[in-house]
Amino acid sequence: MDAIVLNLAPVIQLSEEQFFELCQINELIRFERNADGTLLLMSLVGALTSNHNANLSAQLGNWNRDESLGIFFGSSVGFILPNGAMRSPNFAWLKRERWHTLTQEQKERFPHICPDFVGELRSHNDSLQRLQNKMCEYLKNGTKLGWLIDLQTQRVEIYRQDAGVEVLESPASLSGENVLLGFVINLESIW
């Protein structure tokens, strides 16, 4: 099962505050919100996908701690994109100076900012088309670099601003290029 779409619009229009509260009181449900206000209810992932996500997140988190160039986020944050959608990537990164443009209140809620980098893992439950659309949405809203790591096919789709999607078959590693300067992620353990 990929995601359940819930359209509350005929009955209620959730404000941003109400949507945030809904997410807080239903902490075991992963929500995203489309630009049209429909909600996506995401299923929890299996242990293997969670393990791979933790491994990859740890690599990015360790690099970020050592380099101090930006702010690293795991999968439990929601970003309000310029198009109004709220998305929650598996892992994300934001330049430090962009983070500092946010108020304290924005930092404590779903920040109104699109990450500079996003990473998504496709588990056996996920629709490839939905994730590809999500990656394109990130780019249209300001993301500079994105990785869609497909655990099923052992492929990686690399998304960049003003470039076509590059597809790699079972790469051993990926470079953070000019966005995550000096970062190389090891993928050998997930294949």
C-alpha positions in Angstrom: 0.0 0.0 0.0 1.5 3.3 -1.0 -0.5 6.3 0.3 -4.1 7.0 1.1 -5.5 10.3 -0.2 -8.0 12.0 2.1 -10.0 14.9 0.7 -11.6 16.9 3.5 -12.4 19.9 1.4 -16.1 19.3 1.0 -16.4 19.3 4.8 -13.5 21.3 6.2 -10.5 23.4 5.0 -7.7 22.8 7.5 -5.6 25.8 8.3 -1.9 25.4 8.6 -2.2 25.5 12.4 -5.0 22.8 12.4 -2.9 20.6 10.0 0.1 20.9 12.3 -2.1 20.0 15.3 -3.6 17.0 13.4 0.0 15.7 12.8 0.9 16.2 16.4 -2.0 14.3 17.9 -1.7 11.5 15.4 2.1 11.0 15.7 2.0 7.4 14.5 0.6 8.5 11.1 2.9 10.1 8.6 1.0 12.9 6.8 1.9 14.9 3.8 -0.4 17.6 2.2 -0.7 18.2 -1.5 -0.8 21.8 -2.9 -4.6 21.4 -3.4 -5.1 20.6 0.4 -5.7 16.9 0.1 -3.9 14.8 2.7 -1.7 11.8 2.1 -1.6 9.2 4.8 1.6 7.2 4.5 2.1 3.8 5.9 4.9 2.9 8.2 7.9 1.2 6.5 9.3 -2.2 7.2 12.4 -2.8 9.4 14.8 -3.2 6.4 13.8 0.1 4.8 14.0 1.8 8.2 17.5 0.4 8.7 18.7 1.6 5.3 17.2 5.0 5.9 18.9 5.2 9.3 22.2 4.2 7.7 22.0 6.8 5.0 20.8 9.5 7.3 23.7 8.8 9.7 26.2 9.2 6.9 24.7 12.6 6.0 24.3 13.6 9.6 27.9 12.8 10.4 29.2 14.7 7.4 27.1 17.7 8.3 28.3 17.6 11.9 31.9 17.7 10.8 31.5 20.3 8.0 28.9 22.6 9.7 27.7 24.0 6.4 24.0 23.5 7.0 21.2 21.8 8.9 20.4 18.1 8.5 16.8 16.7 8.8 15.5 13.2 9.2 12.2 11.9 8.0 10.0 13.3 10.7 9.9 16.9 9.6 7.5 18.5 7.2 8.5 21.4 4.9 5.9 23.8 3.6 6.9 24.4 0.0 6.3 27.6 -1.9 3.4 25.9 -3.8 1.6 25.3 -0.5 2.3 21.5 -0.3 3.8 20.0 2.8 6.4 17.3 2.1 8.4 15.1 4.4 11.5 13.6 2.6 13.4 10.7 4.1 16.3 13.0 4.7 17.0 16.6 3.8 19.6 19.3 4.1 19.4 23.1 4.1 22.2 25.7 3.9 22.8 27.2 7.3 22.3 30.8 6.1 18.8 29.9 4.7 17.9 28.2 8.1 18.8 31.4 9.9 16.3 33.4 7.8 13.5 31.5 9.6 11.9 32.7 12.8 12.1 30.6 16.0 8.4 29.8 15.6 8.9 28.7 12.0 11.7 26.4 13.1 9.5 24.8 15.8 6.7 24.0 13.3 6.7 23.0 9.6 9.1 25.6 8.2 8.1 27.5 5.1 11.2 26.6 3.1 12.2 24.1 0.5 15.4 22.1 1.3 18.5 22.5 -0.9 18.9 18.7 -0.9 16.4 15.9 -0.5 16.7 12.1 -0.4 13.8 9.7 -0.8 14.0 5.9 -0.5 11.5 3.8 -2.3 10.4 0.7 -0.4 8.3 -2.1 -1.8 5.2 -0.2 -0.6 5.9 3.0 -2.5 4.6 4.0 -5.9 7.6 4.9 -8.1 5.5 7.4 -10.1 4.3 9.2 -6.9 7.9 9.5 -5.7 9.1 10.8 -9.1 6.4 13.4 -9.0 7.4 14.4 -5.5 11.1 14.8 -6.7 10.0 17.0 -9.6 7.9 19.0 -7.1 10.9 19.6 -4.9 12.9 20.9 -7.9 10.1 23.2 -9.0 10.0 24.6 -5.5 13.8 25.2 -5.1 15.6 22.0 -4.3 19.1 22.0 -6.0 19.8 18.2 -5.8 17.7 15.2 -5.1 18.3 11.5 -4.9 15.5 8.9 -5.4 17.0 5.6 -4.2 15.0 2.7 -5.4 15.6 -0.3 -3.1 13.5 -2.6 -5.3 15.4 -2.1 -8.6 18.7 -1.0 -7.1 18.6 2.2 -9.2 19.2 5.8 -8.2 17.6 8.7 -10.0 19.5 12.0 -9.6 17.5 15.2 -9.9 19.2 18.5 -10.5 18.0 22.0 -11.3 17.8 22.7 -15.0 18.9 19.2 -16.0 17.3 15.9 -17.0 17.1 13.0 -14.5 20.2 10.9 -14.4 19.7 7.2 -13.7 22.4 5.0 -12.2 22.3 1.2 -11.8 23.5 0.0 -8.3 26.0 2.8 -7.7 28.5 2.1 -4.9 28.4 5.8 -3.9 26.9 9.2 -4.8 28.5 12.6 -4.7 26.9 15.6 -3.0 28.2 17.6 -5.9 28.2 21.4 -5.5 25.3 21.3 -3.0 26.7 19.0 -0.3 30.4 20.0 -0.9 32.7 17.1 -0.2 30.0 14.6 0.8 30.1 11.1 -0.7 27.5 8.6 0.5 28.3 4.9 0.5 25.4 2.8 -0.9 27.1 -0.6 -0.9 25.4 -1.7 2.3 21.9 -1.1 1.0 22.2 -3.2 -2.2 
